[in-house]
Amino acid sequence: MKHGRMGLLLGALMLLVSACAIETKEEARQRLNGGTGSGTTGTADAAACPEAGKLTSIQFYVPSEKENSFTIIDVVSGKPVCKVPVSEAPSTVIFSSTMREAYVANMTSSTVSIINTQTLKVVKEVPVGPMPHGMALSPDNRTLYVAAVADQFIYMVDTKEGKEAGTLDLGPGAKTNYLALFGNRLYVSDHENSKVYAINLKTKQVELTINTGSVPRAVKLSDDGKTLYVPTAKGKSLEIYNADSGALLSKVESLEGATDVAVTEDQSLALVTGLEGNTVHFIDLKTNKIVKTLTGLSGARHIAFNRQQSKAYVTLSGSDEIAVIDTATQEVVDRIKVGATPHGIQLKALPGIGGSC
């Protein structure tokens, strides 16, 4: 069955995704849910986080792989205010446009947790493919696209029904990692085969394949959907493409372990994390030159701006912290302790609500 295909690929996958146990979708379903797909619910200690569920609160959600939970950080105070238990080895999180729901990909469990952000309860645990990682949500909040590192499929989750609603097939030998969505195009990084695929969501077919540097990780799009940014870990570069045609526009090199990228709205500045390099690079996108490098950031993995882009927040998977970077001075101004091995990071803020702190 396609959902359970693991075969001889485990060795290679373990080299790329260290310290992650892999199991099939069916094994995860049996172990977690007894085959029902209903899942168990996790609940935060409400007495310990009385303010965390306010819809208007401006927060970061940070999954902790080794604690099977995510930490909620209040942006204004810069303090952790709550931890919410989820399933095994949570990696990334995204929100609905209303900020009423959060979706957490749990790698070892092969599930996605659907969180009510007001009650801080897991309302549904949805089995998907092996080692779910990157996610993207349709503009109508109805379809969640989930990349599964251990196979060739993108899993579609019907968020209203809380169940899988089919797959998108990238073809034999493909691997999925991170996603970026604009209009009817879904971009998928393939870390093993050094490619990025563009899927037409109307036809559900791959309509463009981009050959990238070695081990592309996160993929990001400019706000207008015209430019695709691809950090490549072994290629040690940030590659910038025309999102429509796949043509390489420019390339910034000497970025060891390039992992994730955050780009300012005016596309003048990019910040690139380096997991193996323990770095964050500031890149002037007008000259494609590195203008500053911050070092000593152990396991610098994922990055997100606050609403005003005055600060960038970076998960440090090697030190169990979030580094807070002032984008004007280009210096680390704070470190926030979170759960063990923080992975992704995502801002929860309603449109029109501030978040400049």
C-alpha positions as CSV (number, residue, x, y, z in Angstrom):
1,M,0.0,0.0,0.0
2,K,1.3,3.5,-0.9
3,H,0.9,4.9,2.6
4,G,3.0,2.2,4.2
5,R,5.9,2.1,1.7
6,M,9.2,2.3,3.6
7,G,11.3,-0.5,2.0
8,L,15.0,0.0,1.7
9,L,14.8,3.8,2.1
10,L,15.1,4.0,5.9
11,G,18.8,4.1,6.0
12,A,19.0,7.1,3.7
13,L,16.2,8.9,5.5
14,M,17.9,8.4,8.9
15,L,21.0,10.1,7.6
16,L,19.0,13.1,6.5
17,V,16.7,13.3,9.4
18,S,18.7,12.4,12.5
19,A,17.1,11.2,15.8
20,C,13.7,10.6,14.1
21,A,12.1,7.2,14.4
22,I,10.1,6.3,11.3
23,E,7.0,4.2,11.2
24,T,4.3,3.6,8.7
25,K,0.9,5.3,8.7
26,E,-0.8,2.1,9.6
27,E,1.5,1.4,12.5
28,A,1.0,4.9,13.8
29,R,-2.8,4.5,13.5
30,Q,-2.8,1.2,15.5
31,R,-0.5,2.5,18.2
32,L,-2.1,5.8,18.7
33,N,-5.8,5.2,18.0
34,G,-6.5,1.5,17.9
35,G,-7.3,1.9,14.2
36,T,-10.1,4.4,14.8
37,G,-8.4,7.5,13.6
38,S,-10.0,9.5,16.5
39,G,-6.8,10.1,18.5
40,T,-6.4,11.3,22.0
41,T,-6.7,14.8,23.2
42,G,-4.0,16.8,24.9
43,T,-4.9,19.7,27.2
44,A,-2.7,22.4,28.6
45,D,-2.9,23.2,32.3
46,A,-5.4,26.0,32.2
47,A,-4.5,27.3,35.6
48,A,-0.9,27.7,34.5
49,C,-1.8,29.6,31.3
50,P,-4.9,31.7,32.0
51,E,-4.1,34.3,29.2
52,A,-2.7,31.9,26.6
53,G,-6.0,31.2,24.9
54,K,-7.1,34.7,24.2
55,L,-7.7,35.1,20.5
56,T,-6.2,38.6,20.4
57,S,-2.9,37.5,22.0
58,I,0.1,37.9,19.8
59,Q,2.2,34.7,20.2
60,F,4.7,32.4,18.7
61,Y,4.0,28.6,18.8
62,V,7.2,26.5,19.0
63,P,7.0,22.7,18.7
64,S,9.5,20.7,20.8
65,E,10.5,17.4,19.2
66,K,11.7,15.7,22.4
67,E,9.0,16.9,24.8
68,N,6.0,16.1,22.5
69,S,4.6,19.6,23.1
70,F,4.7,23.1,21.9
71,T,5.6,26.2,23.8
72,I,3.5,29.4,23.5
73,I,5.6,32.6,23.7
74,D,3.9,35.9,24.3
75,V,5.5,38.4,21.9
76,V,4.9,41.5,24.0
77,S,6.6,40.2,27.2
78,G,9.0,37.8,25.4
79,K,8.1,35.1,27.9
80,P,6.9,31.5,27.5
81,V,3.3,31.4,28.9
82,C,2.2,27.9,28.3
83,K,3.1,24.4,27.0
84,V,0.5,22.2,25.2
85,P,1.0,18.5,24.8
86,V,0.6,17.0,21.4
87,S,1.7,13.7,19.8
88,E,5.2,12.4,19.1
89,A,8.1,14.5,17.8
90,P,6.1,17.6,16.6
91,S,8.1,19.5,14.0
92,T,6.1,22.4,12.4
93,V,2.9,24.3,13.1
94,I,0.7,26.6,11.0
95,F,-2.6,28.5,11.7
96,S,-5.9,29.0,10.0
97,S,-6.5,32.6,8.8
98,T,-8.8,33.2,11.7
99,M,-6.1,32.0,14.2
100,R,-8.8,29.8,15.8
101,E,-7.1,26.6,14.8
102,A,-3.5,25.5,14.8
103,Y,-2.2,22.4,12.9
104,V,0.9,20.6,14.3
105,A,2.8,17.9,12.3
106,N,4.0,15.0,14.5
107,M,6.8,13.2,12.8
108,T,7.1,10.0,14.8
109,S,3.3,9.6,15.2
110,S,2.7,10.2,11.5
111,T,-0.2,12.4,12.5
112,V,-1.4,16.0,12.4
113,S,-2.9,17.5,15.6
114,I,-5.7,20.0,15.2
115,I,-5.6,22.5,18.1
116,N,-8.3,24.8,19.3
117,T,-6.2,27.9,20.1
118,Q,-8.8,29.2,22.6
119,T,-9.2,26.1,24.7
120,L,-5.6,24.8,23.9
121,K,-7.0,21.4,23.4
122,V,-6.2,18.9,20.7
123,V,-9.6,18.3,19.1
124,K,-8.5,15.8,16.5
125,E,-5.5,13.7,15.7
126,V,-5.4,12.9,11.9
127,P,-3.2,10.1,10.6
128,V,-1.3,11.0,7.5
129,G,1.9,9.7,5.8
130,P,5.2,8.7,7.4
131,M,7.1,11.6,9.1
132,P,4.8,14.6,8.3
133,H,6.9,17.7,8.1
134,G,6.0,20.8,6.0
135,M,2.4,22.0,5.7
136,A,0.4,24.6,3.8
137,L,-3.2,25.6,4.1
138,S,-5.6,26.6,1.4
139,P,-6.9,30.2,1.5
140,D,-10.4,29.0,2.5
141,N,-8.9,27.0,5.4
142,R,-10.6,23.9,4.1
143,T,-7.6,21.8,2.8
144,L,-4.4,21.2,4.7
145,Y,-1.5,19.9,2.5
146,V,1.0,17.8,4.4
147,A,4.4,16.7,3.2
148,A,5.6,13.3,4.5
149,V,9.4,13.1,4.5
150,A,9.4,9.3,4.1
151,D,7.4,8.9,0.9
152,Q,6.4,10.5,-2.4
153,F,3.0,11.8,-1.5
154,I,1.4,15.1,-0.3
155,Y,-1.5,14.2,2.0
156,M,-4.6,16.4,1.9
157,V,-6.6,16.8,5.1
158,D,-10.2,18.0,5.1
159,T,-10.0,20.4,8.1
160,K,-13.7,20.6,8.5
161,E,-14.2,16.8,8.7
162,G,-10.8,16.2,10.4
163,K,-9.7,13.4,8.1
164,E,-7.5,12.6,5.2
165,A,-9.0,13.5,1.8
166,G,-6.6,12.0,-0.7
167,T,-3.0,12.4,-1.8
168,L,-1.0,14.1,-4.5
169,D,1.6,11.8,-6.1
170,L,5.0,13.2,-7.0
171,G,6.1,10.0,-8.6
172,P,8.3,7.0,-7.7
173,G,11.4,7.9,-5.8
174,A,10.3,11.4,-4.9
175,K,10.5,12.7,-1.3
176,T,8.5,15.6,0.1
177,N,9.8,18.0,2.8
178,Y,8.6,21.6,2.9
179,L,5.7,23.4,1.1
180,A,4.8,26.8,-0.2
181,L,1.5,27.7,-1.6
182,F,0.4,30.5,-3.9
183,G,-2.9,30.5,-5.9
184,N,-3.3,27.1,-7.5
185,R,0.4,26.2,-7.3
186,L,2.0,24.2,-4.5
187,Y,5.8,24.1,-4.3
188,V,7.4,21.1,-2.7
189,S,11.1,20.6,-1.8
190,D,12.6,17.2,-2.3
191,H,15.7,17.1,-0.1
192,E,16.9,13.6,-1.3
193,N,16.7,14.3,-5.0
194,S,17.7,18.0,-4.9
195,K,14.5,19.2,-6.6
196,V,11.6,21.5,-6.1
197,Y,8.3,20.5,-7.7
198,A,5.4,22.8,-8.6
199,I,2.0,21.0,-8.5
200,N,-1.0,22.4,-10.3
201,L,-3.8,21.9,-7.7
202,K,-6.5,22.0,-10.3
203,T,-5.0,19.1,-12.3
204,K,-3.2,17.6,-9.3
205,Q,-0.2,17.1,-11.6
206,V,3.4,18.2,-11.3
207,E,3.8,20.9,-14.0
208,L,7.3,22.1,-13.2
209,T,10.4,20.5,-11.8
210,I,13.4,22.7,-10.7
211,N,16.8,21.1,-10.2
212,T,18.4,22.8,-7.2
213,G,21.6,22.6,-5.2
214,S,22.1,19.6,-2.9
215,V,19.5,19.1,-0.1
216,P,17.0,21.8,-0.5
217,R,15.1,22.3,2.8
218,A,12.5,25.0,3.4
219,V,11.0,26.8,0.4
220,K,9.5,30.3,0.7
221,L,7.6,32.6,-1.7
222,S,7.6,36.3,-2.0
223,D,4.3,37.9,-1.0
224,D,3.4,38.4,-4.7
225,G,4.1,34.7,-5.5
226,K,6.6,35.7,-8.2
227,T,9.9,34.7,-6.5
228,L,10.9,31.4,-4.9
229,Y,13.6,31.2,-2.3
230,V,15.3,27.9,-1.7
231,P,18.1,27.3,0.9
232,T,20.2,24.3,0.1
233,A,22.0,22.6,3.0
234,K,24.8,20.8,1.2
235,G,24.8,23.2,-1.6
236,K,25.6,25.9,1.1
237,S,23.5,28.4,-0.8
238,L,20.4,30.5,-1.1
239,E,19.0,30.0,-4.6
240,I,16.4,32.5,-6.0
241,Y,14.1,31.4,-8.8
242,N,11.4,32.9,-11.0
243,A,8.5,31.0,-9.4
244,D,6.5,30.8,-12.7
245,S,9.2,29.5,-15.0
246,G,11.7,28.0,-12.6
247,A,14.6,30.0,-14.0
248,L,17.4,30.6,-11.6
249,L,17.7,34.4,-11.0
250,S,20.6,34.5,-8.6
251,K,22.5,32.5,-6.0
252,V,24.2,33.4,-2.7
253,E,26.9,31.0,-1.6
254,S,29.0,30.1,1.4
255,L,26.0,29.5,3.7
256,E,26.9,26.3,5.5
257,G,23.9,24.1,6.3
258,A,21.4,26.6,4.8
259,T,18.0,25.6,6.3
260,D,15.4,28.3,6.3
261,V,14.9,31.8,5.0
262,A,12.9,34.9,6.0
263,V,12.5,37.7,3.4
264,T,11.4,41.2,4.2
265,E,8.2,42.4,2.4
266,D,10.2,44.8,0.1
267,Q,12.5,41.9,-0.8
268,S,15.6,43.9,0.1
269,L,16.9,41.6,2.9
270,A,16.9,37.9,3.6
271,L,17.9,36.1,6.8
272,V,19.1,32.5,6.3
273,T,19.6,30.1,9.1
274,G,22.3,27.4,9.1
275,L,21.5,24.3,11.1
276,E,25.0,22.7,10.7
277,G,26.8,26.1,10.6
278,N,25.1,27.4,13.8
279,T,24.6,30.7,12.0
280,V,22.2,33.3,10.7
281,H,23.3,35.2,7.6
282,F,22.0,38.6,6.6
283,I,21.9,38.9,2.8
284,D,21.4,42.2,0.8
285,L,19.1,41.0,-2.0
286,K,20.0,44.0,-4.1
287,T,23.6,43.0,-4.3
288,N,23.2,39.3,-3.3
289,K,26.0,39.8,-0.8
290,I,26.3,38.5,2.8
291,V,26.4,41.7,4.9
292,K,26.6,40.1,8.3
293,T,26.8,36.6,9.9
294,L,25.8,35.8,13.5
295,T,27.6,32.8,14.9
296,G,27.3,30.6,17.9
297,L,23.6,29.9,17.4
298,S,23.6,26.2,18.1
299,G,21.4,24.3,15.6
300,A,19.8,27.4,14.1
301,R,16.9,25.9,12.3
302,H,13.7,27.8,11.5
303,I,13.0,31.6,11.5
304,A,10.0,33.9,11.6
305,F,9.5,37.6,11.8
306,N,7.2,39.6,14.1
307,R,4.5,41.6,12.4
308,Q,6.6,44.7,11.9
309,Q,9.7,42.7,10.8
310,S,11.7,44.5,13.5
311,K,12.7,41.3,15.1
312,A,13.4,37.8,13.8
313,Y,12.9,34.7,16.0
314,V,15.1,31.6,15.4
315,T,14.7,28.1,16.9
316,L,18.0,26.8,18.3
317,S,17.6,23.1,18.3
318,G,21.0,22.6,19.9
319,S,20.4,24.8,22.9
320,D,16.6,24.5,23.5
321,E,16.2,28.2,23.0
322,I,14.8,30.9,20.7
323,A,17.2,33.6,19.6
324,V,15.6,37.0,19.2
325,I,17.4,39.1,16.6
326,D,16.9,42.9,16.2
327,T,16.8,43.3,12.4
328,A,18.0,46.9,12.5
329,T,21.1,46.4,14.6
330,Q,21.5,42.8,13.3
331,E,22.3,41.5,16.8
332,V,20.9,38.9,19.1
333,V,19.0,40.8,21.8
334,D,17.5,38.0,23.8
335,R,17.2,34.2,24.2
336,I,14.1,32.5,25.3
337,K,14.1,29.0,26.9
338,V,11.6,26.6,25.4
339,G,11.1,22.9,25.2
340,A,13.8,20.4,24.2
341,T,14.9,20.5,20.5
342,P,12.7,23.3,19.2
343,H,11.9,22.8,15.5
344,G,9.5,25.1,13.7
345,I,8.1,28.5,14.8
346,Q,5.0,30.4,13.7
347,L,3.4,33.6,14.6
348,K,-0.2,33.8,15.8
349,A,-1.6,37.3,15.2
350,L,-5.0,38.5,13.9
351,P,-5.0,40.9,11.0
352,G,-4.9,44.5,12.4
353,I,-3.4,43.3,15.7
354,G,0.1,44.7,16.4
355,G,3.1,42.6,17.3
356,S,5.9,45.0,16.9
357,C,7.6,44.1,20.1
